[in-house]
Amino acid sequence: MSIDSVTLEVIRNACIAIAEEMNANLIRTGYSPNIKERRDCSCAMFDADAELISQAENMPVHLGAMPFSVAAAIDRFPPETLEDGDAIILNDPFRGGAHLPDLTLVTPVFVDGDIVAYAANRAHHADIGGARAGSVAADSTEIYQEGLRIPPVKLFAGGEVNEPVMEMILSNVRTPDERRGDLRAQEAANQTGKRRFTELVEKYGTETLSEALAEIKDYSERRMRAEIESLPDGTYSFEDVLDDDGAGNENLPVVVELEVEGDAVHVDFEGTAPQTDGPVNAVFAVTASATYYAVRCVTDPDIPPNHGCYRPIDIHAPEGTIVNPRLPAAVVGGNLETSQRVTDVVLGAFGREVPERVVAAGQGTMNNITFGGTDPRDISANGMNGGSSDSSSGGSPYAFYETQGGGFGGRAGKDGMDGVHVHMSNTMNTPIEVLETAYPLRVTRYELRQDSGGAGEFRGGLGLRRDIQVRGHRATFSLLADRHVSAPYGLAGGESGGNGAAYLVDDGEEEKLPQKSTHVLEPGQTVSVRTPGAGGYGDPADRDPEAIARDRRLGKVSAEFARDHYDYEE
């Protein structure tokens, strides 16, 4: 290699900085609370061969899957069919996407008439049409019910909006103003990546930069292979379940067998449940994304994430299963829920051999909620809720989507974190002030759930309780969650975390809700979502009494829990 190590490191960090700046601009210019506040979006740069070179590490479920979207875009539009100013949009899960609300935009970067890179980003749109507001329907049974399915198509051509495509998208969603704003933010983010990468080319030249990017990928591969080689050779296995699919099918197994041999690992999901009626089928891109993430967690997360670090990981996901379904399977929850269980089983398999490198199971769900209806407040003129301002119904449509945090698993030397988004999610919550301003909803209760973390030498993190009330209108509510029956596992002798639950609250009366269900709510009714805690790590008998006393002072565990699980008396 002719590039010195200092220059190589400067270029590597410059590529990371480009992706980070793209993501900052996407969040800053995004229109919806889902992007501006929850940061449900991700950005990455790809080289001229459409191989990942850098990413802003936001959403793990996006990032491992985005290369599949870029590959699908380039397959449909080879370089010779593209020109400067083009941008390709897609969301089809069976052509490189993950689930329909995630829209990916791919923009080629031209220098002197040649493509030198691709800027790409993925953003979760709060509505993309379909049978239910928010497009995260717990009762869908085929993808055609889940929203507008977009194959790779040019949203921008020669720098101009492809108006027929834009009109087609906006005509099929409940909140077109919000969708237009978020799509414009995605384009702005890619323009940032395009501009910054062009500056790199101007500084170093195409030949030097191309050589540097190839070496950066090889560097990541060498580091990943060295980490895998440090693991004991052998076959590791683990099995867990999804509670149900929302369509009457229960205890759906997710099975993995890892074969570590030298500096490579083969991951096999043979034995996993066949694809099912409900919306918990995860397309292969999602399964691969969760697997890559889990392997990175137990090796060295500081390995630069690019195409090279995934080369030593081989994945077999049998076609026709919930980890690689066939069309027309419903898939919206596969990206959200099954991705979490794939992470759980891969980490669980490693945990049996190298528990010191692994955390106990986190909450294992994203606790997806959607509210939709017509906002009765007179705010359509300023587009606060993203609806069309010409609504004739006395208000404008709205769609609110959010995932809920829960417990993060205990690990060697540390308690789990309380009330955070775990593993494949990694978003933030919607601040109460923003939620109540943007939507006709009110948060009436928001707190950590005492005793929900699994006992252990290092305690599992606590789940959350979040109660949301409907104000002044009738709303449709969908819940797509898991771990209401199966519990997040403990590790190295630690106990399981507490289950989640959800209730409809009306005049103080509570009615338990199925964890995958859709309901019509009347004005004043409240949904109470209670998220799972996480598993503990290590024998509870080894927990430091001072740590137990601290948990008691902070109200994280009750006196009864401390006595029963830790034999602790005050």
LOZA-736753 format. One record per atom (N, C-alpha, C): z negated, y negated, x; residue in one letter. Coordinates in steps of 0.1 Angstrom, whole numbers, plus 5000, padded with zeros to 4 digits. Example, Ala and Ser with C-alpha at 12.3 -4.5 7.8 and 13.67 -1.06 7.14 Angstrom:
# LOZA-736753
492250575132A492250455123A492250335132A492950225128S492950115137S492150005129S
***
This chain:
# LOZA-736753
500050125008M500050005000M500049885009M500849785005S501049665014S500149555009S499449564998I498549454993I497149474998I496549375003D495249385009D494249394998D493049445001S492049484990S491549354983S491449244990V490949124984V491949074973V493249064977T494249024967T494249124955T494149254958L494149344947L492949324937L491849294943E490649274934E490749144926E491349044932V491648914925V492548934914V493649014916I494549044905I493949124894I493149224898R492449304888R491549224879R490749134885N489849054877N490648944869N491748904874A492548804867A493148874854A493548994855C494049064843C492849084833C491649114837I490549124828I490248994822I490348884830A490048754825A491148714814A492348754816I493348724806I493048784792I492648914793A492248984780A491048914774A490048874782E488848814777E489248674770E490048604777E490448474771E491248494758E492148594758M492848624745M491848644734M490848724737N489848764727N489048644722N488648554732A487948434728A488748344719A490048334722N490948254714N491148314700N491248444699L491348514686L490148484677L488948494683I487748474676I487648324672I487948234681R487848094679R488848044668R490048094667T491048054658T491148134645T490448254645G490448334633G490048264621G490548304610Y490248234597Y489148304589Y489048434590S488048504582S486748524589S485648534581P484348564587P484348694595P485148784590N485248924597N485648914611N486548814614I486948794628I486148684635I485848574629K485148464635K483648494638K483048564628E481648594629E481348734634E481948834628R481748974631R482449014644R483548944647R484348974659R484949114659R485449144647D486049274645D487449274650D487649264663C488949244669C488949284684C490049314690S490149354704S491449304710S491449284723C492649234729C492849314742C494149334746A494449404759A495749364764A495949394777M497249364784M497849504789M499149514787F499849634792F500949594802F501249684811D502249654821D503649674815D504649664823A506049674818A506449814813A505649914817D505850054813D504950074800D504349974795A503549984783A502250064785A501750064797E500550134801E499450024802E498250064797L497049974796L496649934811L496449794812I496049754825I494649674825I494349624813S493049554811S492749534797S491449514794Q491049494780Q489849414779Q489649344768A488349274765A487549384758A486449414763E485649534758E484849494746E485449494735N484749454722N484549584713N485649634708M485549744698M486049874704M485149964708P485650084714P486650164705P486450164692V487350234683V488750174684V488950044687H490249984688H490850014702H490050014712L490649994725L491250124730L490650244728G491250364732G492450404723G492550344711A493650374702A494750274704A494550164709M495650064710M496850104718M496650184729P497850224736P498850304727P498250374717F499150454708F500050354700F499450244696S500150144688S501250074697S500950044709V501949984718V503050074720V502750204722A503750304725A504650314713A504050314700A504850324688A505750204687A505250084690A506049964689A507249964699A507050014711I508150014721I509050124717I508650234711D509550344707D510450294697D509950204687R510850154677R511650034682R511149954691F511949844697F511949854712F512849934718P512949944732P513149804738P512849794751P512949654758P514349594756P515449664755E516749604754E516949544740E516049574731T516249514717T515349394715T514549364725L513549254724L514049124731L513649014726E513848884733E512648804734E512648704742D511448614743D511148554730D509848554726G509448504713G509248604702G509648734705D509348844696D507948884695D507448934684A506149004683A506249104672A505749224675I505849344667I504549364660I504549384647I503349414640I503349554634I502249624633L502149754627L500749784624L500549884614N499249934611N499350084606N500550144606D500650274601D499850374610D498850444604P498050534612P498850654617P499950684611F500750794615F501850754624F501850624628R502750574638R502050484648R500950534653G500250454663G499050374659G498850364645G497750284641G496450364639G495450304633A494150374632A493850384617A493650274610H493550274595H494250144591H494550134578L495450024574L494849884576L493549854574P493049724577P493249674591P493449764601D493549714615D495049694617D495349564619L496749524622L496849494636L497849554643T498149534657T499349454659T499249354668L500349274672L500749284686L501949314689V502449344703V503449244707V503249174718T504149064722T504649094736T505949104738P506549124752P506448994760P506149004773V506148894782V507348894791V508148794789F509448794797F509348694809F509948734820V510048644831V511448664837V512248564837D513648564842D514448674834D514248684821G514948774813G514548914812G513448944820D512949084820D511549094815D511249204808I509849224804I509049264815I507949194818V506949224829V505649274823V505349254810A504149304805A504249294790A503149344783Y502949324769Y501549274766Y501449174758A500149134753A499949194739A498749244736A498449314724A497049284719A496949274706N495649264700N495549344687N494349374682R494149444670R493049374663R493249344650A492149274642A492049344628A490749364624H490549424611H490549314601H491549324591H491749234581H490849274569H490249174563A489249204552A489949254539A491249244539D491949314527D493449324532D493949444529I495349474531I495949544519I495449504507G495949564495G495349694492G495949774483G495449904479G494649894467G494050004463A493350024450A492149944449A491449914461R490149854460R490149724469R489449624464A489249504472A488649534486A489149484496G488649514509G489349624516G490049704509S490949814514S490149914522S488849934519V488050044525V487450114513V488350194506A488050264494A487350394497A486150414491A485450544493A486050654485A486850614475D487350714466D488850744467D489450704479S490850724481S491150874484S492250924480T492551064483T493951084490T494650974492E495850974499E496050834505E496850814515I496950694522I497650584514I498450624504Y499150534496Y498250444487Y497050494485Q496050414477Q495250314486Q495450324499E494550254508E495050114512E496350084509G496849954512G498249954516G498749844521L500049824526L500249894540L501249984540R501450064553R502649994560R502449944572I503449874579I503849944591I505149994592P505650054604P505949944614P506249974626P506549874636P507749784631P507449654630V508449564625V508249424632V509249344634K509049214640K508449114630K507249064633L506748954626L507148824631L507448814644F508048694650F509348744657F510348664655A511648684662A512148564669A512248564682G512748444689G511848334688G510548354686G509548244684G509348194670G510148244661E510048204647E509448314638E508648274628V508148374619V509248444611V509148574610N510048654602N509548634588N510048534581E509548504568E509548614557E510648694557P510648804547P509448904550P509148934562V508149024566V506748964562V506548834566M505348764563M505148764548M506148734540E506048724526E505748864520E506348964525M506049104520M504549134522M503949094534I502549124536I501649044527I501948914526L501048824518L501148854503L502348914499S502448944485S501649064481S501149144490N500549264487N499049264490N498449144492V497049134495V496349044485V495049054484R494348974475R493948834480R493948824493T493548694499T494648644509T495748604504P496948574513P496648454523P495948354519D495648244528D494848294540D493848374537E493048424548E493848514557E494748594552R495548684560R496548604568R497148504563R498048424571R497348364582R496148314580G495348244590G495048344601G494548464598D494248564608D495448614616D496548624609L497848664616L498248554626L498148434622R498448324631R497448324643R496248354641A495248364652A495648484661A496048594656Q496548704664Q497748664673Q498648584667E499748544675E499348444686E498448354683A497948264692A497248334704A496548434701A495848514712A496948574721A497948634716N498948694724N499748594732N499948474726Q500548364734Q499748324746Q498448334744T497548304755T497748404766T497748534763G498048634772G499348624779G500348584771K501748574777K501748454787K501048344784R501048234793R500348264806R499148324805R498348354817R499048454825R499648554819F500248654828F501548604835F502248514828T503348444835T502848364847T501748304846E501148234857E500848324869E500448444866L500148544876L501448584883L502548604875V503848634881V504348524890V504148404886E504548284893E503848274907E502548314906K501748304919K502048414929K502248544924Y502348654933Y503748714933Y504548694924G505848754923G505848884916G506948914910T507049044902T506849164910T507349174922E507249294930E505849324934E505149214940T503749234944T502849264932T503049194921L502249224909L502449364904L503649414903S503949544899S503249644907S503349624921E502649714930E501149714928E500649594926A499149584924A498749654911A499449644900L499049704888L499149854889L500049904896A500150054898A498950104906A498550024916E497350064924E496050054916E495949954908I494749934899I494550054890I495650104884K495550224876K495150344884K495750364896D495450474905D493950464910D493450344912Y492050324916Y491150374905Y491450334893S490550384882S490650534880S491850594882E491950734881E491050804892E491150754905R490350814915R488850804912R488450694907R486950684904R486550774893R487450784882M487050874871M487051024876M488051064884R488051204889R486851224898R486351134906A485151154914A483951174905A483851094894E482751104885E482751244878E483851284873I483951414867I483651524876I484051514889E483751614899E482351624901E481551524899S480051524901S479351604890S480051634879L479451704868L479551854871L478551934867P478652084869P479952144862P480652224869D481752294863D481252384852D482052404841G481552494831G482052444817G481652524807T482052494793T480852434786T480952324780Y479952254772Y480352254758Y479452284748S479852284734S478852214726S479252174714F478352104705F479052104691F478152104681E478652094667E477752004659E478351924650D477651834641D478451834628D477951764618V478651754605V478851614600V479851594592L479851484583L479251534570L478451454564D477751494552D478751534541D479751454538D480751484528D481851394529D482851414521D484051324521D484251234509D483251234501G483251154489G484051214477G484651324480A485451394470A484951534466A483651554469G483051684466G482951784477G483551754488N483551854499N482351814509N481451904512E480251874519E480251954532E479351904541N479051964554N480352004562N481051894565L482351914572L482051914587L482252034594P481952044608P482851974617P482351914627V483051854638V482651934651V483552004657V483152104667V483952064680V483252064691V483852034704V483452134715V484452164723E484152244735E484752174747E483952134757L484452064769L484452164780L485552164787E485752244799E485852154811E484852144819V484852064831V485252154843V486352114849E486852204860E487352104871E486552104882G486852014893G486851864888G487951804890D487951654887D488651624874D488751714864A489351694851A488451754840A488651714828V487951764817V488951784805V488851904799H489651934788H488751934776H489051864765V488251844753V488951914741V488352014735D488952094725D488152084712D488852044701F488152034688F488452144679F488852264685E489152384677E487852414669E488052454656G486852484648G486452374639G486952254641T486652144632T487252164618T486652104608A487052124594A488552084592A489152154583P490552114579P490551974573P491751914574Q491751774567Q491351794553Q490751684547T490051704535T490551594525T490151614512D490651524501D490251374503D488951354507G488451224508G488951154521G488551024522P489150934532P488450944546P488051064550V487351074563V488151144574V489451144572N490351204582N490751104592N490551144605A490751054616A492051094623A493051004624V494251034631V493951054646V494951114653F494651154667F494351034675F494950924673A494650804681A493150764681A492550784669V491150754667V490250854674V490650984673T489851094679T489951074695T491151034700A491251014714A490450894718A490450794711S489650674714S488150704715S487650774706A486150814706A485850904718A486850994721T486651084732T486651014745T487550924747Y487650844759Y486350764761Y485950704750Y484650624751Y483550704755Y483350824749A482150914753A482250954767A483350994772V483551034786V483150924795V483650804792R483350684801R481850664801R481150684789C479750664789C478950754798C479350874800V478550974808V479050974822V480150904825T480550904839T480150764845T480950664845D480550534850D481350434842D480550364833P481250264824P481850144832P481450134845D482050024852D483450054858D483850174856I485250204860I486250124852I487050044859P487949964851P488750034841P488650004828P489250074817P490750044817P491550144821N493050124820N493650264819N494950264819H495650394817H495150504827H494850454840G494550554850G493250624847G492250554842C490950624840C490950734829C492050734821Y492150834810Y493050954815Y493750944826R494551054831R493851184832R492551194837P491951324839P491351384826P491551314815I490951364802I492151414793I492051544791D493051614782D492351654769D493051624758I492451644745I493351724736I492651824730H493351914720H492651894707H493351844697A492851824683A493851894674A493452004668P494352084660P494952004649P496252014647E496951934636E496451994623E496251904613G495851954600G494351954598G493551904608T492151894607T491751754605T490451724603I489951594601I489951504613I490251574624V490451494637V491951484641V492851524632N494251504635N495051544622N494951464612P495451504599P496951484598P497551544588R498951524584R499051424573R500151354573L500551264561L500551354549L500051304537P499551174534P498051164533P497351214543A495951214542A495351074541A494251064534A493450934533A492750924546A492850814553V492250804567V491350684569V491150594559V490450474562V489050494568V488350604563G487050634568G487050714581G488150774585G488250844597G488050754609G488650634608N488450534619N486950484619N486350484608L484950434607L483850534608L483950644602E482850744601E483150864610E484350924610T484551044618T484651004632T485050884636S485050844650S483650844655S482650814647Q481250814651Q480850964654Q481251054645R480851194647R481451254659R482751214662V483451264674V482651224686V482251094686T481351044697T480051124698T479451154687D478151224687D478351364693D479451434689V479551574694V479951574709V480751484713V481151484728V479951444736V479151344732L477951314739L476951424738L476851494726G475951604725G476251714734G477551744736A477951854745A477451824759A477751694764F477251654777F475751654778F475151624767G473651614767G472951754769G473651864767R473051994769R473152024784R473951964792E474151994806E473551884815E473751754811V473351644819V472651544810V471451584804P470851494794P470451354800P470251354813E469851224819E470951124818E472151164816R473251064815R473551024801R472851084791V473351074777V472151014769V472550944758V471550894749V471550984737V470350994730A470251064718A471151004708A471351074697A472351024687A471950894681A472850804680G472650674673G472750704658G472850594650Q472850614636Q474050694630Q475150694638G476250784635G477050744623G477050624619T477850574608T477950424610T478950364603M479150224603M478650154590M478250234580N477650184568N478550074562N479850104559N480850014555N480549974540N480549844538I480449794524I481549694521I482049694509T483049594505T482649544491T482749414489F482649354476F483949274473F484349284461G485549214457G485549164443G486249054440G486249004426G486848864426G486548794416T487048654415T485848564416T485948474426D484848384429D484748284418D483548274411P483448174400P483248034405P482948014417R482747874422R484047804424R483947674423D485147584424D485447554438D485847654446I486047624461I487447664465I488347694455S489647734459S490447634467S490147504464A490947394470A490847394485A489647434491N489547434505N489647574511N489947674503G490247804508G489147874514G487847834510M486747894517M486648044517M487048104506N486948244506N488348314509N489348234513G490548294517G491548334506G491148294493G492048324482G493148224481G494048244472S495148154469S494648044460S495047924463S494547804456S495147784443S496147864440D496847844427D496447944416D495248004418S494748104409S494548044395S495048114385S494948064371S493748124364S492948204370S491848274364S490548194364S490548074368G489347994369G488548014382G489148084391G488548104404G489548174413G489248204425S490148264435S489648404439S490548504441P490148634445P489448624459P488448714461Y487848724474Y487648874478Y487548904490A487249034495A486349024507A485149084506F484149074517F483949214522F484149234535Y483949354542Y482949344553Y482049444555E481049434566E480549574569E480349594582T479549714586T478149674589T477249774588Q475849744590Q475249804603Q474449744610G473849794622G472749904618G472349974628G471250074626G470650104640G470050224641G469350264653G470350314664G469950274677F470650324689F469750424695F470250534701G469450644705G468550614717G467450684718G466550674729G467250744741G466950704753R467550754765R466550764776R466850834787A465850844798A465450714803A464150684801G463550564807G463550444797G464150454785K464250334776K464250384762K463550304754D463650324739D465050274734D465450334723G466650284717G466550144711G467650074710M467649944704M467549954689M466949854683D466749844668D467849764662D468449814651G469249734642G470549674649G471249764656V472449714663V473649804658V474849754660H476049834658H476149934670H476550054667V476350164676V477750224680V477950254692H479150324697H480450264693H481150334683M482550294681M482650164673M481550104668S481649984661S481449864670S480249824674N480049724684N480449584679N480449564666T480649434661T479349364659T479349244654M478149164650M478049174635M476849124630N476749114615N477348984610N477548974597T477948844591T476648764589T476448644596P475248564593P475048534579P473848534574I473548514560I474148384555I473948274564E474448144560E475948144557E476748214566V478148224564V478448314552V477848424550L478048514539L477848444526L476748364524E476448304512E477348184509E477848124520T478748004518T480148054515T480648164521A482048204519A482248284507A481148354502Y481348444491Y480248424480Y480548464468P479548444457P478548564457P477848574468L476848674471L475648614477L474448684476R473248634481R472448744488R472048724500V471248824507V469748794504V469148894497T467748884492T466748944501T467249034510R466249104519R467049154531R466449134543Y467049174556Y465949204566Y465849334569E464649364578E464949504585E464149524595L464149654602L463349754593L463749884593R463149994586R462050064594R460850034590Q459650094597Q459750254597Q459450314608D459350464609D460750534609D461850454610S463150524609S463650574622S463050534633G463450574647G462750714650G463550804655G463050934659G461950924670G460851004668A459851004679A460251074691A459751024702G460051084715G459351014726G459451064738E458850984750E459450844750E460750844746F461350714744F461950714730F461450624721R461650624707R463150584704R463650644693G464950604688G464850474681G465950394681G465950264675G465850274660G465450164654L465250154639L466450114632L466550164620G467650124611G467349994604G468249944595L468049814589L468049834573L467449734567R467649724552R468249594549R469349594542R470049464538R470349474523R469849384516D470049374501D470949254498D472049284490I472949184487I473149174472I472949054466Q473049034452Q474348974448Q474949014437V476148954431V475748834423V476448724425R476048594418R477148544409R476848544396G477748474386G479048534383G479248664386H480548724383H480348874383H481348944378R481449094379R482249134392R481649224400A482249254413A482449404414A483449444422T483649584426T483049604439T482249714440F481549744453F481849884458F482249894470S482450024476S481550044488S481050164489L480150204500L480850324507L480950324520L481550434528L480550454540L479750554539A478650574549A478450724551A477550754560D477250894563D475750894568D475351014572R473951034577R472951014566R473251024553H472251024543H471651164541H472251264547V471751404545V471451464559V472551474568S472251514582S471651404589S470851434599A470051334607A470651324621A470551204627P470951184641P469951264650P470551344658Y469851434666Y469051364678Y467851424681G467151384693G467651464705G467151424716L467651484729L466451514738L466551614745A465551654755A464151664749A464051714737G462751734730G462451624720G463251514720G463051404710G463351454696G462751384686E462951414672E464151334666E464651384655S465751324648S465351184643S466351104641G466150974635G466150994620G465650884613G465550894598G466950874592G467050934580N468350924572N468550784566N469850754563G470150634556G470050654541G470250554533A470250564518A470850434513A471150434500A471650314494A471250314479A470850194474Y470350194460Y471050074453Y471250094440L471549984431L470249934424L469949804426V468749754421V469049654410V468349684398D468649604386D467249584379D466849454378D465549424372D464449514378D464449524391G463349594398G463549744398G464449804390E464649944390E465649984400E465450094408E466350144418E467050274414E468350274416E469150394413E469850434426E469650554431K470250594443K471750614442K472550564452L473950564451L474450674461L475550744457P476250834466P476750754478P476650814490Q476950734502Q478450704503Q479350774496K480750734495K481050724480K481150594476S481250574461S481750434459S482250414447T482750274442T482050244429T481650124427H480950084415H481349944410H481249914397V481349784392V479949724390V479749614396L478349544395L478449424386L477349414378E477249304369E476549184376E476649064371P476048954377P474448974378P473948944390G472548964392G472149094398G473049194397Q472649324403Q472749314418Q471949404425T471749404439T472049544445T472749544456V472849664464V471949664476V471149764478S470249774489S470749884498S471249844510V471749944520V470749964531V470350084533R469250124542R469850214553R470050164565T470850244575T469950334583T470550444588P469750544596P469150484609P468050544613G467550524626G468250614636G467750624648A468350704659A467450804664A467950904671G467151014676G466350964688G465151034690G464351004702G464751084714G464251044725Y464551114738Y463251164744Y463051284748G461951344754G460751374745G459851454750D458751504742D457851384737D457651374724P456751274718P455351274725P454951394729A453551394735A453451324748A454651294754D454651224767D454751074765D454751024753R454950874751R453750804756R453950694762D452850604767D452050554755D450750574755P449950514744P450150364742P450350294753E450550154752E451850114745E452850204747A454050174739A453850204724A453050304721I452750334707I451950214701I451050164708A450250054703A451049934701A452049914710R452949794709R453849814696R454349934694D455049954682D454249934669D452949964670R452149944658R451949794656R451649714667R451449574665R452749504660R453849554664L455149494659L455549544645L454849644640G455249694627G456349794627G456749844639K457849934640K457550074635K456250114637V455850244632V454550224624V454350304614S453050294606S451950374613S450750354608A449650434613A449850574611A450350614599E450550754595E451550814604E452750744607F453750794616F453150814630F452450724635A451850734648A450950854649A450150874639R449250994639R449951124638R450951134629D451651254627D452651294638D453251194644H454351234654H453851214668H452851134670Y452351114684Y450851144686Y450251194675D448751224676D448051104681D448350984676Y447750864681Y446850804670Y445650784674E444650724665E444250584669E444150494660E443750354664E442250344665E
***
